[in-house]
Amino acid sequence: MVRCIVTCSEHVGHLNPTLPVVKALVDSGHEVHFLCLEMAREKAEAVGAVFHNTMDVQSELYAGRGLENSEKPKLAIFSIMEERALEMSFLNILKCLNVSLELELPGTIRFFQRLKPDVLVYDPLITSRAAPLAAQVLGIPSVGLLTLAGPGAMAKHGPALLGTMSLQEAGQHTQSFADHLAATRRINDVYGLALKTTHLLPDGYLDTCLANPVLVTTSEELQDPTTEALAQAYAQDGARFTFVGPLLLPPPPDIEVNSIIHRVRDARAAGKRIVAVSMGTVITGEDKVAGWDADFNGQSISGRDLCRAVWAGTFDACSTADFLVVAALGFQQEPLGSVRVPSGALCVTSFAQVELLRAGVDVFVTHGGQNSFTEALSCGTPVLVCPGFGDQVVNAAKAVALGVGLKVDRPKLAAPGEASAAVIRYREDVRRSVLEVLGTPSYPAAARAQASKLRSAGGVRKALGVILKAAEMVSVPYLAPSVPAAAGA
């Protein structure tokens, strides 16, 4: 039996692809401990993991910040930014990453020393760095699970949050932040690490891939391009990327199928066309940089206006009795505002996305996050991508290039007064594009071709083989340097 620790971001785009791996490990007789924020507990326990709350483990970071009892706990890094009077921006997240990391590492190392895992499976993205770096300090074999489209994906995903600023410029600003430099120096001195004073350089580089195998949840063919400088950086680290395609839970027994899926099946049997629409959890959520109220400093319409225009445009296109529209609206109060819902639409806070796509959807109107985009292709579903930020923009272009659907780009504003007119135009563009995807046979044909290719990537079985092979390398004495008292709190 292998004892495995799994840790990832609580965002569903990272969490959902991780759960099938957890289930496969548990079903194979292995012991899995899942480290995440509390909102992931139910899902982690449902697939058989032992859940551990990050707030309890990383006490140096969370204690005294008043985050424990919040209904919607925010990342502690946001509190660190507030304490330093920094506004909510991706640049300031980069400035504070190592300040937060210094407080994350002691508890994470203690947690690993107590559990003595044979292998760690972790999210390599920049807000989840404590686990792989703690594992490096302790010598624990580790496997990354990258939910972006390959090692080159962060080159577009990160800068999209920086507005007009380049990664080079962001690096210069980060290096001028005294708290960051001091925290980086202390971490390297105490733990024997070699953290750089910049993040995401070169070209979207992730310093958490290290010399580890990294699973990538797309096919090699569908990965984003990697620059020569980035490829060299990963080669010097010894990182090995394995493309496994989408990681999906098996279909549930019919007895467990929920009412939404039954309604979709009944509608299809009656000859109706099915349109699903979801703008994900980040844009519909409270994220300060890219969420419901975010407008990228007036450069675009807000997340609220974006979502409402997408929902309204979809309803406009599918308002007759020939359609069933299933719309996931998220958890905002009155998310629709004044948007009118046709009688043939079913509006819910969320739906079981993979099961809905498997039930048969004629077009999926999506924000185009990597997880949603890959799930749609794996089910052979044509898409209309309405991207908000980051890799969603890349996937929107990829949908067009692959011939699996269309895109409607987020409006850019020259002045704040243009927002209302931009929303009206955007809504109409969505309406027209939904109808075009529905009326073009080549889109579902291309989507089915991509589904066939993704199935051949190996999926959960291949991922499980990589993890268990890594676990065979364990030779951990767990005699790391004593964990210091947190500095810089």
Residue pairs with C-beta under 8 A, 6 or more apart in sequence:
1 29
1 30
1 31
2 25
2 30
2 31
2 118
2 119
2 468
2 471
3 30
3 31
3 33
3 115
3 116
3 117
3 118
3 119
4 25
4 30
4 31
4 32
4 33
4 117
4 118
4 119
4 120
4 121
4 467
4 471
5 32
5 33
5 34
5 35
5 111
5 112
5 115
5 117
5 119
5 120
5 121
5 131
6 18
6 21
6 22
6 32
6 33
6 34
6 35
6 49
6 120
6 121
6 122
7 34
7 35
7 36
7 54
7 120
7 121
7 122
7 123
7 128
7 131
8 14
8 15
8 18
8 36
8 122
8 123
8 128
8 145
9 15
9 36
9 123
9 125
9 127
9 128
10 36
10 37
10 39
10 40
11 281
11 282
12 280
12 281
12 371
13 147
13 280
13 281
13 282
13 369
13 370
13 371
13 372
14 123
14 125
14 128
14 147
14 371
15 36
15 40
15 43
16 43
16 371
17 145
17 147
17 217
17 246
17 247
17 371
18 121
18 123
18 145
18 247
19 43
19 44
19 46
19 47
19 249
20 47
20 247
20 248
20 249
20 250
20 460
21 121
21 145
21 247
21 460
21 463
21 464
21 467
22 32
22 34
22 44
22 47
22 48
22 49
23 47
23 48
23 249
24 460
24 461
24 463
24 464
25 32
25 464
25 467
26 32
26 47
26 48
26 49
27 48
28 464
31 50
32 48
32 49
32 50
33 49
33 50
33 51
33 52
33 115
33 117
34 40
34 44
34 49
34 50
34 51
34 52
35 52
35 54
35 57
35 111
35 131
36 44
36 51
36 52
36 53
36 54
37 53
37 54
37 55
37 73
38 53
38 55
38 73
39 73
40 51
41 51
41 53
44 51
45 51
47 249
52 111
54 62
55 62
55 67
55 68
55 73
57 107
57 108
57 110
57 111
58 76
58 103
58 104
58 107
58 108
58 130
59 107
60 103
60 104
60 106
60 107
60 486
60 489
61 76
61 100
61 103
61 104
61 107
61 486
62 68
62 76
64 489
65 76
65 79
67 73
67 74
67 76
67 79
72 286
74 286
75 127
76 100
76 103
77 93
77 96
77 97
77 100
77 127
78 88
78 288
80 96
80 99
80 100
81 87
81 88
81 92
81 93
81 96
84 96
84 179
86 92
86 95
86 96
88 288
88 289
89 289
90 158
90 161
90 162
90 289
91 162
91 165
91 170
91 173
91 174
93 127
93 289
94 126
94 170
94 173
94 174
94 199
94 200
95 173
95 174
95 177
95 179
95 180
96 179
96 180
97 126
97 127
97 129
97 180
97 199
98 180
98 183
98 184
98 187
98 195
99 179
99 180
99 183
99 488
101 129
101 130
101 133
101 183
101 187
102 183
102 186
102 187
102 486
102 487
102 488
103 486
103 488
103 489
104 129
104 130
105 130
105 133
105 134
105 137
105 187
105 191
105 483
106 483
106 484
106 485
106 486
108 130
108 131
108 134
109 134
109 137
109 138
109 480
109 483
110 483
112 120
112 134
112 135
112 138
112 140
112 478
113 138
113 478
113 480
116 476
116 478
117 140
118 141
118 471
118 474
119 140
119 141
119 142
119 143
119 467
119 468
119 470
119 471
119 474
120 131
120 132
120 135
120 140
120 141
120 142
120 143
121 142
121 143
121 144
121 145
121 467
122 128
122 131
122 132
122 135
122 142
122 143
122 144
122 145
122 208
123 131
123 144
123 145
123 146
123 147
124 132
124 144
124 145
124 146
124 206
124 208
124 209
124 214
125 146
125 147
125 148
125 154
125 206
125 208
126 158
126 199
126 200
126 206
126 208
128 208
129 207
129 208
132 142
132 144
132 208
132 210
132 212
133 191
133 193
133 195
133 208
135 141
135 142
136 142
136 193
136 210
137 191
137 192
137 193
137 480
137 481
138 476
138 478
138 480
139 475
139 476
139 477
140 474
140 476
141 470
141 471
141 473
141 474
142 210
142 212
142 470
143 212
143 213
143 214
143 215
143 466
143 467
143 470
144 208
144 209
144 212
144 213
144 214
144 215
144 239
145 214
145 215
145 217
145 247
145 463
146 153
146 209
146 214
146 215
146 216
146 217
146 241
147 217
147 370
147 371
148 154
148 157
148 216
148 224
148 370
148 391
149 216
149 218
149 222
149 223
149 224
149 370
149 391
149 394
149 395
149 398
150 216
150 218
150 220
150 223
150 224
150 226
150 241
150 243
151 206
151 209
151 214
151 216
151 223
151 226
151 230
151 231
151 234
151 239
151 241
152 203
152 204
152 223
152 224
152 225
152 226
152 227
152 230
153 204
153 223
153 224
153 370
153 391
153 394
154 200
154 204
154 205
154 206
155 167
155 203
155 204
155 224
155 227
155 230
156 204
156 224
156 390
156 391
156 393
156 394
157 204
157 390
157 391
157 394
158 167
158 200
158 204
158 390
159 165
159 166
159 167
159 204
160 389
160 390
160 391
160 393
161 289
161 290
161 389
161 390
162 169
162 170
163 296
163 297
163 299
165 173
167 200
167 201
167 203
167 204
168 201
170 199
170 200
171 198
171 199
171 200
171 201
174 180
174 197
174 198
174 199
175 181
175 197
175 198
179 488
180 197
181 197
182 488
183 487
183 488
184 195
184 196
184 197
186 487
186 488
187 193
187 195
188 194
188 195
190 481
190 484
191 481
192 481
195 207
196 207
199 207
200 206
202 227
202 229
202 230
202 233
203 226
203 227
203 229
203 230
204 230
205 230
205 233
205 234
209 234
209 237
209 239
210 237
210 238
210 239
211 237
211 238
211 239
212 239
212 240
212 470
213 239
213 240
213 241
213 242
213 466
213 470
214 239
214 240
214 241
214 242
215 242
215 244
215 463
215 466
216 223
216 241
216 242
216 243
216 244
217 244
217 245
217 246
217 247
217 370
217 371
217 374
218 243
218 245
218 246
218 370
218 374
218 454
218 457
219 243
219 245
219 453
219 454
219 456
219 457
220 243
220 457
221 453
222 374
222 377
222 398
222 402
222 450
222 453
222 454
223 243
224 391
224 394
234 241
242 462
242 463
242 466
243 457
244 457
244 458
244 459
244 460
244 462
244 463
244 466
245 374
245 378
245 454
245 455
245 456
245 457
245 458
245 459
246 374
246 375
246 377
246 378
246 454
246 457
246 459
247 459
247 460
247 463
248 354
248 375
248 378
248 459
248 460
249 354
251 355
251 358
252 355
257 355
258 352
258 355
260 326
260 346
260 348
260 351
260 352
260 356
261 352
261 355
261 356
261 359
263 324
263 346
264 274
264 324
264 326
264 356
264 359
264 360
264 361
265 359
265 360
267 274
267 324
268 274
268 359
268 360
272 321
272 322
272 323
272 324
272 344
273 318
273 322
273 323
273 324
273 362
273 438
274 323
274 324
274 326
274 359
274 360
274 361
274 362
275 314
275 317
275 318
275 323
275 324
275 325
275 326
275 361
275 362
275 363
275 364
275 365
275 434
275 438
276 325
276 326
276 327
276 328
276 351
276 353
276 356
276 357
276 361
276 363
276 364
276 365
277 310
277 311
277 314
277 325
277 326
277 327
277 328
277 364
277 365
277 366
278 327
278 328
278 350
278 351
278 353
278 364
278 365
278 366
278 367
278 372
279 306
279 307
279 310
279 328
279 330
279 366
279 367
279 386
279 388
280 366
280 367
280 369
280 372
280 388
281 330
282 290
282 291
282 369
282 388
282 389
283 290
283 291
283 292
283 303
283 306
283 307
283 367
283 388
283 389
284 291
284 292
284 303
284 307
284 329
284 330
284 331
284 332
284 335
285 291
285 292
285 330
285 331
286 292
287 294
288 294
290 296
290 303
290 388
290 389
290 390
291 303
292 302
292 303
292 304
292 307
292 332
293 302
293 303
293 304
294 302
294 303
295 301
295 302
295 303
295 419
296 389
298 413
298 416
299 412
299 413
300 306
300 410
300 411
300 412
300 413
301 309
301 410
301 411
301 413
301 419
301 422
301 423
301 426
302 419
303 388
304 332
304 337
305 419
305 423
306 386
306 388
306 410
306 426
307 329
307 330
307 335
308 335
308 336
308 337
308 339
308 423
309 423
309 426
309 427
309 430
310 365
310 386
310 427
310 430
311 327
311 329
311 336
311 339
312 339
312 340
312 427
312 430
313 426
313 427
313 428
313 429
313 430
313 431
313 433
313 434
314 325
314 327
314 365
314 430
314 431
314 434
315 325
315 327
315 339
315 340
315 341
315 342
315 345
316 427
316 430
316 431
317 430
317 431
317 432
317 434
317 435
317 438
318 325
318 342
318 344
318 345
318 434
319 342
319 344
320 344
321 344
323 344
324 344
324 345
324 346
325 342
325 344
325 345
325 346
326 345
326 346
326 348
326 351
326 356
327 345
327 346
327 347
327 348
328 348
328 349
328 350
328 351
328 353
329 335
329 336
329 347
329 348
329 349
330 349
330 350
331 349
336 347
341 347
353 372
353 375
354 375
354 379
357 364
357 375
357 376
357 379
357 381
358 379
361 379
361 381
362 382
362 438
362 444
363 381
363 382
363 383
363 384
363 405
363 434
363 437
363 438
363 443
364 372
364 376
364 381
364 382
364 383
364 384
365 383
365 384
365 386
365 430
365 434
366 372
366 373
366 376
366 383
366 384
366 385
366 386
367 385
367 386
367 387
367 388
367 392
368 383
368 385
368 386
368 387
368 391
368 392
368 393
368 395
368 396
368 399
368 407
369 391
369 392
369 395
370 391
370 395
373 383
373 385
373 395
373 398
373 399
374 454
376 382
376 383
376 404
376 447
377 383
377 404
377 447
377 450
377 451
377 454
378 451
378 454
378 455
379 451
380 444
380 447
380 448
380 450
380 451
381 444
381 447
382 404
382 405
382 437
382 443
382 444
382 446
382 447
383 399
383 404
383 405
383 406
383 437
383 447
384 405
384 406
384 407
384 408
384 430
384 433
384 434
384 437
385 392
385 395
385 396
385 399
385 405
385 406
385 407
385 408
386 396
386 407
386 408
386 410
386 430
387 393
387 395
387 396
387 407
387 409
387 410
388 410
389 410
393 409
393 410
396 407
396 409
397 407
399 405
399 406
399 407
400 406
400 407
402 446
402 450
403 442
403 443
403 446
404 443
404 446
404 447
404 450
405 437
405 443
405 447
406 433
406 436
406 437
406 443
407 433
408 426
408 429
408 430
408 433
410 426
411 422
411 423
411 425
411 426
413 419
413 422
437 443
